């Protein structure tokens, strides 16, 4: 390991509970004042991100770098999840109820218009679901949330919508909360870069590579947000982002590390993110389970989390974090045992496995604080186990080509450093996409595991918890597609001029309406 590091600066703990899956309300309603507030003390909110959004396409909003800007800001879903409790609340739909084993009926809010002036109808909602789930666009939300399973969607009239799944799905409303609603005039043949939605902000100007500016939506159906405009900039280095806040150049910065210099302007929060290496299984040496097991034994997670993450991560033994349905408290992180790792590699080599074939270790710039140093340590630890590893740091667009289907062809054996967030509070949003044979981010297949996942998806209550826990144990024992590293916590830098309490969804869905001038 590296030499001792400087002590982390003091940070302010956020007063917020970790997200957990709450009871899904079957019927809900609310009224929201349709009035503009007095002008904010500062007309512009200045936010600095770790990276520029690759797109603002709403059906890609389950991607962190897109969703943090789009979700509930530019576009909105039918229902909104409370990040602290996991419960659903009305948004573009005011009521929802289960009308058969496979069908749910939604009543849409009246008087809502899109930013282009067109009224919101059930036809728009049906179109948005069809476009995201049933089309050939290849939307990330399809594989991530629905596992590529089609839905039957029907606009009964202008305010009533029915959505049916192929099999009974007790959490279908929760899944639908990931679909952002767009007008039916939106392209169905290509993804859009700058969408039209119903949210409190609209896109004013996007200077690619420089700045993205949102303006208050004067047609917004609900309570107007505090700030007239929001200016997003992006900087790769966490120290630079922190300095922009401490110097007064920005009001809020995401993805801050404990040693980036935010000082007492740093605010910690649970973000439900888990880091891991996702290992391909098609080519040697990673197609041998002993080599994948060796990688797990070779990672010194305790030292990684203490010296590099400075306490904002805890060693992980599964991809589902605590507080999420399916998390198994009985699963412990793989122990660090370099001798065992070397023994497994040697055993595989003796059986003819070409363990000296180069493995590509792929990590994304600005993925999390000190990611490049972390990736270098991972490379060194795998090398010590007897493997040949080449490290490559890449930008978001390149990383996604390896992380999402269709994967890069003829890439050879690859270990991709992933950071998965489960803000929905249910393991269904993890195991299908990351472990199923057809999962959007899964590179292995196991028929037994597929069956276990399908059965778990149809269960409720304690049976659901137990079934998903069994899925996670089977992955660790029989498949070993992952070498888990850490359950993470996040840090933002927050100016004293701004009042905001980050929550488990902040990294993926920072709701601008929740941010207000201080005082």
Number of C-alpha atoms within 10 A of each C-alpha: 11 10 6 8 11 10 10 17 16 16 17 17 14 16 12 15 14 21 26 23 22 17 11 15 14 14 14 15 13 11 10 9 9 12 12 14 11 9 11 14 13 15 13 17 23 21 22 26 24 23 22 20 24 14 19 24 21 32 28 26 25 24 22 20 23 22 29 24 25 33 25 24 25 31 27 23 24 25 26 22 24 19 24 19 18 23 20 21 22 22 23 25 24 19 22 23 16 18 13 10 13 17 21 21 20 27 22 23 22 15 10 19 18 22 23 13 10 13 14 24 24 22 19 20 30 23 23 24 24 17 25 25 26 19 14 11 16 20 22 24 24 27 23 25 25 23 21 20 13 16 18 16 21 18 19 14 11 15 17 21 23 20 21 21 17 12 14 15 18 18 15 18 23 22 19 18 20 29 28 31 30 26 24 17 10 16 11 16 10 11 19 16 11 17 19 21 28 31 29 26 30 27 22 15 13 14 9 10 11 11 14 20 19 22 18 21 24 14 19 23 21 17 14 22 23 23 24 18 21 21 19 23 21 20 18 17 19 26 17 19 30 31 17 22 24 22 10 13 15 22 24 28 29 24 24 28 30 29 21 21 21 30 17 14 21 28 23 24 25 25 25 28 24 25 24 22 22 26 24 24 22 14 16 18 28 25 17 17 18 19 28 26 23 26 31 27 25 27 26 20 24 19 15 23 21 15 18 24 23 18 15 21 23 20 23 25 28 28 26 29 27 18 17 22 24 27 22 22 11 9 14 11 19 22 16 18 15 21 13 16 26 22 16 22 25 19 14 18 15 11 8 10 18 17 20 14 16 16 25 18 23 23 25 22 20 22 21 20 25 19 19 18 13 19 19 16 18 24 20 19 20 23 16 15 24 21 24 17 21 16 17 15 17 14 13 18 12 14 18 17 13 19 21 19 17 12 15 13 8 7 12 18 21 23 26 21 26 22 22 20 26 24 28 29 30 26 27 26 20 22 26 26 24 25 26 25 17 18 23 26 26 22 23 20 16 14 10 12 22 19 12 17 22 16 13 22 21 15 18 14 9 10 13 20 19 17 22 27 22 19 23 24 17 15 17 20 11 12 19 24 26 27 28 27 30 26 27 25 19 26 28 27 33 26 24 16 14 15 15 18 16 26 25 29 27 22 26 23 24 21 19 21 17 12 18 18 18 11 8
